[in-house]
Amino acid sequence: MNSSSHQSVADQLLADLRYEGHLVDLIIRGCIELRWAIAHDEQEIARAMIYNAFETYVRERGMALSDAEQFCERHLEELIQKVFRALGE
């Protein structure tokens, strides 16, 4: 592998980490907003933010859309609770 190939692999790895970091940030931000949401509308918006980032993450792993939707619906509350625990709630 030449120097150019190494740089390309490194650049791709960094891009992937930034992208996944962005999805994780959206999930965390959604959980923080959900924690402080008072109105039902605010709660729904926060849950939608978390769900969309979670579904995008799962889809990026190669899961079909219908399977990803079912997976996320089944595990959304578990994800939210785990993030809440990680945030110290």
Biopython code that builds the backbone (N, CA, C, O; Angstrom):
import numpy as np
from Bio.PDB.StructureBuilder import StructureBuilder

atoms = [
    (1, "MET", "N", (0.845, -1.169, 0.000)),
    (1, "MET", "CA", (0.000, 0.000, 0.000)),
    (1, "MET", "C", (0.892, 1.235, 0.000)),
    (1, "MET", "O", (1.803, 1.350, 0.821)),
    (2, "ASN", "N", (0.637, 2.135, -0.898)),
    (2, "ASN", "CA", (1.478, 3.324, -0.954)),
    (2, "ASN", "C", (0.933, 4.422, -0.041)),
    (2, "ASN", "O", (-0.135, 4.282, 0.554)),
    (3, "SER", "N", (1.674, 5.493, 0.054)),
    (3, "SER", "CA", (1.318, 6.597, 0.941)),
    (3, "SER", "C", (-0.042, 7.191, 0.598)),
    (3, "SER", "O", (-0.807, 7.555, 1.490)),
    (4, "SER", "N", (-0.339, 7.287, -0.684)),
    (4, "SER", "CA", (-1.629, 7.822, -1.124)),
    (4, "SER", "C", (-2.781, 6.936, -0.654)),
    (4, "SER", "O", (-3.821, 7.440, -0.228)),
    (5, "SER", "N", (-2.597, 5.624, -0.732)),
    (5, "SER", "CA", (-3.624, 4.682, -0.280)),
    (5, "SER", "C", (-3.832, 4.780, 1.227)),
    (5, "SER", "O", (-4.965, 4.748, 1.707)),
    (6, "HIS", "N", (-2.730, 4.901, 1.973)),
    (6, "HIS", "CA", (-2.839, 5.044, 3.422)),
    (6, "HIS", "C", (-3.614, 6.307, 3.780)),
    (6, "HIS", "O", (-4.460, 6.291, 4.673)),
    (7, "GLN", "N", (-3.323, 7.396, 3.081)),
    (7, "GLN", "CA", (-4.009, 8.654, 3.350)),
    (7, "GLN", "C", (-5.493, 8.530, 3.035)),
    (7, "GLN", "O", (-6.330, 9.056, 3.769)),
    (8, "SER", "N", (-5.824, 7.836, 1.948)),
    (8, "SER", "CA", (-7.217, 7.642, 1.564)),
    (8, "SER", "C", (-7.968, 6.841, 2.627)),
    (8, "SER", "O", (-9.095, 7.186, 2.982)),
    (9, "VAL", "N", (-7.354, 5.784, 3.131)),
    (9, "VAL", "CA", (-7.975, 4.971, 4.176)),
    (9, "VAL", "C", (-8.153, 5.805, 5.443)),
    (9, "VAL", "O", (-9.211, 5.759, 6.070)),
    (10, "ALA", "N", (-7.143, 6.554, 5.816)),
    (10, "ALA", "CA", (-7.218, 7.401, 7.006)),
    (10, "ALA", "C", (-8.309, 8.458, 6.854)),
    (10, "ALA", "O", (-9.071, 8.705, 7.789)),
    (11, "ASP", "N", (-8.384, 9.075, 5.690)),
    (11, "ASP", "CA", (-9.414, 10.085, 5.438)),
    (11, "ASP", "C", (-10.811, 9.481, 5.531)),
    (11, "ASP", "O", (-11.717, 10.093, 6.096)),
    (12, "GLN", "N", (-10.989, 8.280, 4.978)),
    (12, "GLN", "CA", (-12.291, 7.618, 5.027)),
    (12, "GLN", "C", (-12.665, 7.256, 6.457)),
    (12, "GLN", "O", (-13.816, 7.422, 6.862)),
    (13, "LEU", "N", (-11.701, 6.764, 7.218)),
    (13, "LEU", "CA", (-11.953, 6.422, 8.613)),
    (13, "LEU", "C", (-12.393, 7.654, 9.396)),
    (13, "LEU", "O", (-13.364, 7.593, 10.150)),
    (14, "LEU", "N", (-11.697, 8.757, 9.227)),
    (14, "LEU", "CA", (-12.061, 9.992, 9.924)),
    (14, "LEU", "C", (-13.441, 10.480, 9.503)),
    (14, "LEU", "O", (-14.216, 10.944, 10.340)),
    (15, "ALA", "N", (-13.750, 10.381, 8.225)),
    (15, "ALA", "CA", (-15.073, 10.781, 7.737)),
    (15, "ALA", "C", (-16.155, 9.903, 8.360)),
    (15, "ALA", "O", (-17.204, 10.403, 8.768)),
    (16, "ASP", "N", (-15.906, 8.603, 8.434)),
    (16, "ASP", "CA", (-16.872, 7.687, 9.044)),
    (16, "ASP", "C", (-17.078, 8.009, 10.520)),
    (16, "ASP", "O", (-18.210, 8.011, 11.004)),
    (17, "LEU", "N", (-15.995, 8.280, 11.232)),
    (17, "LEU", "CA", (-16.100, 8.610, 12.652)),
    (17, "LEU", "C", (-16.867, 9.911, 12.869)),
    (17, "LEU", "O", (-17.674, 10.010, 13.793)),
    (18, "ARG", "N", (-16.620, 10.904, 12.025)),
    (18, "ARG", "CA", (-17.362, 12.167, 12.130)),
    (18, "ARG", "C", (-18.846, 11.937, 11.887)),
    (18, "ARG", "O", (-19.688, 12.466, 12.613)),
    (19, "TYR", "N", (-19.168, 11.145, 10.866)),
    (19, "TYR", "CA", (-20.564, 10.881, 10.531)),
    (19, "TYR", "C", (-21.259, 10.136, 11.669)),
    (19, "TYR", "O", (-22.350, 10.522, 12.087)),
    (20, "GLU", "N", (-20.637, 9.080, 12.166)),
    (20, "GLU", "CA", (-21.241, 8.341, 13.270)),
    (20, "GLU", "C", (-21.312, 9.203, 14.519)),
    (20, "GLU", "O", (-22.283, 9.125, 15.272)),
    (21, "GLY", "N", (-20.304, 10.016, 14.744)),
    (21, "GLY", "CA", (-20.327, 10.934, 15.873)),
    (21, "GLY", "C", (-21.487, 11.898, 15.779)),
    (21, "GLY", "O", (-22.099, 12.240, 16.791)),
    (22, "HIS", "N", (-21.795, 12.339, 14.570)),
    (22, "HIS", "CA", (-22.930, 13.241, 14.356)),
    (22, "HIS", "C", (-24.236, 12.538, 14.729)),
    (22, "HIS", "O", (-25.092, 13.135, 15.382)),
    (23, "LEU", "N", (-24.397, 11.276, 14.322)),
    (23, "LEU", "CA", (-25.613, 10.531, 14.667)),
    (23, "LEU", "C", (-25.713, 10.322, 16.176)),
    (23, "LEU", "O", (-26.792, 10.466, 16.752)),
    (24, "VAL", "N", (-24.606, 9.986, 16.810)),
    (24, "VAL", "CA", (-24.599, 9.814, 18.263)),
    (24, "VAL", "C", (-24.941, 11.136, 18.943)),
    (24, "VAL", "O", (-25.705, 11.154, 19.908)),
    (25, "ASP", "N", (-24.388, 12.236, 18.455)),
    (25, "ASP", "CA", (-24.706, 13.555, 19.010)),
    (25, "ASP", "C", (-26.195, 13.860, 18.891)),
    (25, "ASP", "O", (-26.788, 14.413, 19.817)),
    (26, "LEU", "N", (-26.806, 13.506, 17.762)),
    (26, "LEU", "CA", (-28.244, 13.731, 17.584)),
    (26, "LEU", "C", (-29.060, 12.898, 18.570)),
    (26, "LEU", "O", (-30.048, 13.379, 19.125)),
    (27, "ILE", "N", (-28.649, 11.656, 18.787)),
    (27, "ILE", "CA", (-29.353, 10.803, 19.752)),
    (27, "ILE", "C", (-29.238, 11.394, 21.153)),
    (27, "ILE", "O", (-30.232, 11.471, 21.875)),
    (28, "ILE", "N", (-28.045, 11.809, 21.541)),
    (28, "ILE", "CA", (-27.843, 12.399, 22.869)),
    (28, "ILE", "C", (-28.625, 13.698, 23.007)),
    (28, "ILE", "O", (-29.286, 13.919, 24.021)),
    (29, "ARG", "N", (-28.554, 14.556, 21.999)),
    (29, "ARG", "CA", (-29.288, 15.823, 22.047)),
    (29, "ARG", "C", (-30.790, 15.572, 22.150)),
    (29, "ARG", "O", (-31.489, 16.247, 22.906)),
    (30, "GLY", "N", (-31.286, 14.592, 21.378)),
    (30, "GLY", "CA", (-32.704, 14.252, 21.448)),
    (30, "GLY", "C", (-33.096, 13.768, 22.837)),
    (30, "GLY", "O", (-34.168, 14.115, 23.334)),
    (31, "CYS", "N", (-32.242, 12.974, 23.465)),
    (31, "CYS", "CA", (-32.525, 12.490, 24.818)),
    (31, "CYS", "C", (-32.518, 13.633, 25.833)),
    (31, "CYS", "O", (-33.346, 13.659, 26.743)),
    (32, "ILE", "N", (-31.604, 14.556, 25.683)),
    (32, "ILE", "CA", (-31.575, 15.719, 26.581)),
    (32, "ILE", "C", (-32.838, 16.548, 26.398)),
    (32, "ILE", "O", (-33.445, 16.984, 27.377)),
    (33, "GLU", "N", (-33.236, 16.767, 25.152)),
    (33, "GLU", "CA", (-34.466, 17.519, 24.899)),
    (33, "GLU", "C", (-35.679, 16.775, 25.443)),
    (33, "GLU", "O", (-36.596, 17.395, 25.981)),
    (34, "LEU", "N", (-35.694, 15.448, 25.306)),
    (34, "LEU", "CA", (-36.802, 14.645, 25.823)),
    (34, "LEU", "C", (-36.875, 14.755, 27.341)),
    (34, "LEU", "O", (-37.961, 14.853, 27.911)),
    (35, "ARG", "N", (-35.726, 14.739, 27.987)),
    (35, "ARG", "CA", (-35.690, 14.842, 29.448)),
    (35, "ARG", "C", (-36.349, 16.135, 29.928)),
    (35, "ARG", "O", (-37.023, 16.145, 30.958)),
    (36, "TRP", "N", (-36.157, 17.219, 29.184)),
    (36, "TRP", "CA", (-36.672, 18.521, 29.599)),
    (36, "TRP", "C", (-37.986, 18.899, 28.927)),
    (36, "TRP", "O", (-38.550, 19.951, 29.225)),
    (37, "ALA", "N", (-38.474, 18.065, 28.036)),
    (37, "ALA", "CA", (-39.721, 18.368, 27.321)),
    (37, "ALA", "C", (-40.893, 18.333, 28.296)),
    (37, "ALA", "O", (-41.006, 17.437, 29.132)),
    (38, "ILE", "N", (-41.745, 19.316, 28.167)),
    (38, "ILE", "CA", (-42.930, 19.391, 29.018)),
    (38, "ILE", "C", (-44.168, 19.024, 28.206)),
    (38, "ILE", "O", (-44.921, 18.124, 28.578)),
    (39, "ALA", "N", (-44.367, 19.713, 27.118)),
    (39, "ALA", "CA", (-45.544, 19.479, 26.280)),
    (39, "ALA", "C", (-45.391, 18.184, 25.490)),
    (39, "ALA", "O", (-44.283, 17.763, 25.157)),
    (40, "HIS", "N", (-46.520, 17.571, 25.203)),
    (40, "HIS", "CA", (-46.525, 16.332, 24.419)),
    (40, "HIS", "C", (-45.845, 16.543, 23.066)),
    (40, "HIS", "O", (-45.099, 15.679, 22.606)),
    (41, "ASP", "N", (-46.099, 17.684, 22.430)),
    (41, "ASP", "CA", (-45.474, 17.985, 21.134)),
    (41, "ASP", "C", (-43.953, 18.006, 21.248)),
    (41, "ASP", "O", (-43.255, 17.485, 20.378)),
    (42, "GLU", "N", (-43.442, 18.606, 22.314)),
    (42, "GLU", "CA", (-41.994, 18.649, 22.519)),
    (42, "GLU", "C", (-41.425, 17.239, 22.691)),
    (42, "GLU", "O", (-40.353, 16.930, 22.170)),
    (43, "GLN", "N", (-42.137, 16.399, 23.416)),
    (43, "GLN", "CA", (-41.699, 15.019, 23.616)),
    (43, "GLN", "C", (-41.679, 14.259, 22.297)),
    (43, "GLN", "O", (-40.741, 13.511, 22.022)),
    (44, "GLU", "N", (-42.706, 14.447, 21.486)),
    (44, "GLU", "CA", (-42.785, 13.760, 20.194)),
    (44, "GLU", "C", (-41.663, 14.196, 19.253)),
    (44, "GLU", "O", (-41.094, 13.368, 18.542)),
    (45, "ILE", "N", (-41.345, 15.481, 19.245)),
    (45, "ILE", "CA", (-40.257, 15.988, 18.400)),
    (45, "ILE", "C", (-38.923, 15.387, 18.844)),
    (45, "ILE", "O", (-38.121, 14.967, 18.010)),
    (46, "ALA", "N", (-38.688, 15.346, 20.151)),
    (46, "ALA", "CA", (-37.440, 14.774, 20.674)),
    (46, "ALA", "C", (-37.350, 13.285, 20.337)),
    (46, "ALA", "O", (-36.293, 12.805, 19.928)),
    (47, "ARG", "N", (-38.449, 12.557, 20.507)),
    (47, "ARG", "CA", (-38.455, 11.126, 20.172)),
    (47, "ARG", "C", (-38.212, 10.910, 18.678)),
    (47, "ARG", "O", (-37.521, 9.970, 18.286)),
    (48, "ALA", "N", (-38.778, 11.776, 17.856)),
    (48, "ALA", "CA", (-38.571, 11.664, 16.405)),
    (48, "ALA", "C", (-37.105, 11.897, 16.052)),
    (48, "ALA", "O", (-36.561, 11.217, 15.182)),
    (49, "MET", "N", (-36.466, 12.850, 16.719)),
    (49, "MET", "CA", (-35.048, 13.122, 16.477)),
    (49, "MET", "C", (-34.210, 11.890, 16.824)),
    (49, "MET", "O", (-33.322, 11.498, 16.067)),
    (50, "ILE", "N", (-34.504, 11.291, 17.967)),
    (50, "ILE", "CA", (-33.772, 10.101, 18.399)),
    (50, "ILE", "C", (-34.022, 8.953, 17.428)),
    (50, "ILE", "O", (-33.088, 8.284, 16.986)),
    (51, "TYR", "N", (-35.285, 8.735, 17.104)),
    (51, "TYR", "CA", (-35.658, 7.635, 16.208)),
    (51, "TYR", "C", (-34.978, 7.774, 14.849)),
    (51, "TYR", "O", (-34.422, 6.806, 14.331)),
    (52, "ASN", "N", (-35.018, 8.970, 14.273)),
    (52, "ASN", "CA", (-34.435, 9.174, 12.942)),
    (52, "ASN", "C", (-32.930, 8.921, 12.932)),
    (52, "ASN", "O", (-32.413, 8.302, 12.002)),
    (53, "ALA", "N", (-32.232, 9.388, 13.946)),
    (53, "ALA", "CA", (-30.786, 9.145, 14.014)),
    (53, "ALA", "C", (-30.505, 7.659, 14.233)),
    (53, "ALA", "O", (-29.581, 7.106, 13.636)),
    (54, "PHE", "N", (-31.297, 7.014, 15.085)),
    (54, "PHE", "CA", (-31.150, 5.582, 15.360)),
    (54, "PHE", "C", (-31.401, 4.776, 14.088)),
    (54, "PHE", "O", (-30.633, 3.873, 13.757)),
    (55, "GLU", "N", (-32.476, 5.107, 13.381)),
    (55, "GLU", "CA", (-32.797, 4.394, 12.147)),
    (55, "GLU", "C", (-31.710, 4.595, 11.091)),
    (55, "GLU", "O", (-31.336, 3.648, 10.400)),
    (56, "THR", "N", (-31.207, 5.807, 10.965)),
    (56, "THR", "CA", (-30.132, 6.074, 10.011)),
    (56, "THR", "C", (-28.906, 5.237, 10.347)),
    (56, "THR", "O", (-28.279, 4.659, 9.459)),
    (57, "TYR", "N", (-28.568, 5.173, 11.623)),
    (57, "TYR", "CA", (-27.421, 4.375, 12.062)),
    (57, "TYR", "C", (-27.616, 2.904, 11.700)),
    (57, "TYR", "O", (-26.704, 2.264, 11.177)),
    (58, "VAL", "N", (-28.795, 2.375, 11.976)),
    (58, "VAL", "CA", (-29.091, 0.967, 11.683)),
    (58, "VAL", "C", (-29.070, 0.716, 10.182)),
    (58, "VAL", "O", (-28.540, -0.299, 9.731)),
    (59, "ARG", "N", (-29.637, 1.624, 9.410)),
    (59, "ARG", "CA", (-29.661, 1.476, 7.951)),
    (59, "ARG", "C", (-28.246, 1.501, 7.381)),
    (59, "ARG", "O", (-27.945, 0.775, 6.433)),
    (60, "GLU", "N", (-27.386, 2.325, 7.950)),
    (60, "GLU", "CA", (-25.994, 2.388, 7.499)),
    (60, "GLU", "C", (-25.271, 1.068, 7.737)),
    (60, "GLU", "O", (-24.260, 0.784, 7.096)),
    (61, "ARG", "N", (-25.789, 0.270, 8.652)),
    (61, "ARG", "CA", (-25.208, -1.041, 8.932)),
    (61, "ARG", "C", (-25.735, -2.101, 7.967)),
    (61, "ARG", "O", (-25.370, -3.272, 8.072)),
    (62, "GLY", "N", (-26.596, -1.695, 7.025)),
    (62, "GLY", "CA", (-27.054, -2.604, 5.985)),
    (62, "GLY", "C", (-28.423, -3.217, 6.190)),
    (62, "GLY", "O", (-28.832, -4.079, 5.413)),
    (63, "MET", "N", (-29.138, -2.797, 7.213)),
    (63, "MET", "CA", (-30.452, -3.364, 7.462)),
    (63, "MET", "C", (-31.469, -2.752, 6.495)),
    (63, "MET", "O", (-31.434, -1.551, 6.228)),
    (64, "ALA", "N", (-32.360, -3.574, 5.982)),
    (64, "ALA", "CA", (-33.415, -3.101, 5.078)),
    (64, "ALA", "C", (-34.336, -2.139, 5.826)),
    (64, "ALA", "O", (-34.479, -2.230, 7.045)),
    (65, "LEU", "N", (-34.957, -1.223, 5.094)),
    (65, "LEU", "CA", (-35.789, -0.186, 5.704)),
    (65, "LEU", "C", (-36.873, -0.776, 6.603)),
    (65, "LEU", "O", (-37.013, -0.355, 7.751)),
    (66, "SER", "N", (-37.638, -1.738, 6.105)),
    (66, "SER", "CA", (-38.731, -2.292, 6.921)),
    (66, "SER", "C", (-38.189, -2.980, 8.175)),
    (66, "SER", "O", (-38.784, -2.870, 9.247)),
    (67, "ASP", "N", (-37.079, -3.679, 8.047)),
    (67, "ASP", "CA", (-36.457, -4.317, 9.214)),
    (67, "ASP", "C", (-35.919, -3.268, 10.180)),
    (67, "ASP", "O", (-36.040, -3.420, 11.396)),
    (68, "ALA", "N", (-35.329, -2.210, 9.644)),
    (68, "ALA", "CA", (-34.788, -1.136, 10.481)),
    (68, "ALA", "C", (-35.906, -0.451, 11.257)),
    (68, "ALA", "O", (-35.749, -0.147, 12.440)),
    (69, "GLU", "N", (-37.033, -0.210, 10.596)),
    (69, "GLU", "CA", (-38.167, 0.419, 11.275)),
    (69, "GLU", "C", (-38.648, -0.442, 12.433)),
    (69, "GLU", "O", (-38.868, 0.062, 13.534)),
    (70, "GLN", "N", (-38.813, -1.735, 12.191)),
    (70, "GLN", "CA", (-39.261, -2.648, 13.251)),
    (70, "GLN", "C", (-38.238, -2.717, 14.380)),
    (70, "GLN", "O", (-38.599, -2.690, 15.557)),
    (71, "PHE", "N", (-36.971, -2.805, 14.018)),
    (71, "PHE", "CA", (-35.902, -2.873, 15.010)),
    (71, "PHE", "C", (-35.907, -1.623, 15.889)),
    (71, "PHE", "O", (-35.838, -1.719, 17.114)),
    (72, "CYS", "N", (-35.989, -0.461, 15.262)),
    (72, "CYS", "CA", (-35.943, 0.796, 16.013)),
    (72, "CYS", "C", (-37.179, 0.968, 16.886)),
    (72, "CYS", "O", (-37.074, 1.428, 18.023)),
    (73, "GLU", "N", (-38.345, 0.604, 16.370)),
    (73, "GLU", "CA", (-39.561, 0.698, 17.179)),
    (73, "GLU", "C", (-39.472, -0.217, 18.396)),
    (73, "GLU", "O", (-39.916, 0.145, 19.485)),
    (74, "ARG", "N", (-38.903, -1.390, 18.207)),
    (74, "ARG", "CA", (-38.788, -2.368, 19.290)),
    (74, "ARG", "C", (-37.750, -1.933, 20.337)),
    (74, "ARG", "O", (-37.918, -2.224, 21.521)),
    (75, "HIS", "N", (-36.693, -1.248, 19.921)),
    (75, "HIS", "CA", (-35.578, -0.946, 20.828)),
    (75, "HIS", "C", (-35.429, 0.537, 21.183)),
    (75, "HIS", "O", (-34.488, 0.900, 21.889)),
    (76, "LEU", "N", (-36.324, 1.390, 20.714)),
    (76, "LEU", "CA", (-36.185, 2.832, 20.953)),
    (76, "LEU", "C", (-36.184, 3.163, 22.443)),
    (76, "LEU", "O", (-35.306, 3.888, 22.911)),
    (77, "GLU", "N", (-37.144, 2.647, 23.185)),
    (77, "GLU", "CA", (-37.222, 2.966, 24.616)),
    (77, "GLU", "C", (-35.987, 2.475, 25.362)),
    (77, "GLU", "O", (-35.485, 3.150, 26.260)),
    (78, "GLU", "N", (-35.506, 1.305, 24.987)),
    (78, "GLU", "CA", (-34.289, 0.772, 25.611)),
    (78, "GLU", "C", (-33.101, 1.696, 25.339)),
    (78, "GLU", "O", (-32.311, 1.975, 26.241)),
    (79, "LEU", "N", (-32.976, 2.165, 24.107)),
    (79, "LEU", "CA", (-31.900, 3.095, 23.756)),
    (79, "LEU", "C", (-32.012, 4.372, 24.582)),
    (79, "LEU", "O", (-31.023, 4.846, 25.141)),
    (80, "ILE", "N", (-33.217, 4.924, 24.655)),
    (80, "ILE", "CA", (-33.430, 6.164, 25.411)),
    (80, "ILE", "C", (-33.040, 5.960, 26.875)),
    (80, "ILE", "O", (-32.349, 6.800, 27.450)),
    (81, "GLN", "N", (-33.470, 4.862, 27.477)),
    (81, "GLN", "CA", (-33.148, 4.606, 28.885)),
    (81, "GLN", "C", (-31.643, 4.440, 29.101)),
    (81, "GLN", "O", (-31.105, 4.909, 30.104)),
    (82, "LYS", "N", (-30.971, 3.783, 28.175)),
    (82, "LYS", "CA", (-29.517, 3.614, 28.294)),
    (82, "LYS", "C", (-28.795, 4.951, 28.179)),
    (82, "LYS", "O", (-27.827, 5.200, 28.899)),
    (83, "VAL", "N", (-29.259, 5.809, 27.283)),
    (83, "VAL", "CA", (-28.641, 7.133, 27.153)),
    (83, "VAL", "C", (-28.917, 7.950, 28.407)),
    (83, "VAL", "O", (-28.021, 8.632, 28.905)),
    (84, "PHE", "N", (-30.151, 7.893, 28.932)),
    (84, "PHE", "CA", (-30.464, 8.594, 30.181)),
    (84, "PHE", "C", (-29.521, 8.147, 31.300)),
    (84, "PHE", "O", (-28.996, 8.978, 32.040)),
    (85, "ARG", "N", (-29.309, 6.836, 31.420)),
    (85, "ARG", "CA", (-28.402, 6.332, 32.463)),
    (85, "ARG", "C", (-26.980, 6.842, 32.243)),
    (85, "ARG", "O", (-26.293, 7.220, 33.192)),
    (86, "ALA", "N", (-26.550, 6.850, 30.994)),
    (86, "ALA", "CA", (-25.199, 7.335, 30.682)),
    (86, "ALA", "C", (-25.060, 8.819, 30.998)),
    (86, "ALA", "O", (-23.982, 9.287, 31.367)),
    (87, "LEU", "N", (-26.158, 9.554, 30.849)),
    (87, "LEU", "CA", (-26.139, 10.988, 31.136)),
    (87, "LEU", "C", (-26.301, 11.276, 32.626)),
    (87, "LEU", "O", (-26.203, 12.425, 33.056)),
    (88, "GLY", "N", (-26.548, 10.235, 33.408)),
    (88, "GLY", "CA", (-26.626, 10.409, 34.850)),
    (88, "GLY", "C", (-28.006, 10.692, 35.379)),
    (88, "GLY", "O", (-28.149, 11.271, 36.456)),
    (89, "GLU", "N", (-29.028, 10.296, 34.645)),
    (89, "GLU", "CA", (-30.380, 10.524, 35.163)),
    (89, "GLU", "C", (-30.800, 9.370, 36.015)),
    (89, "GLU", "O", (-31.910, 9.367, 36.547)),
]
sb = StructureBuilder()
sb.init_structure("model")
sb.init_model(0)
sb.init_chain("A")
sb.init_seg("    ")
for serial, (resi, resn, name, xyz) in enumerate(atoms, 1):
    if name == "N":
        sb.init_residue(resn, " ", resi, " ")
    sb.init_atom(name, np.array(xyz, "f"), 0.0, 1.0, " ", f" {name:<3s}", serial, name[0])
structure = sb.get_structure()
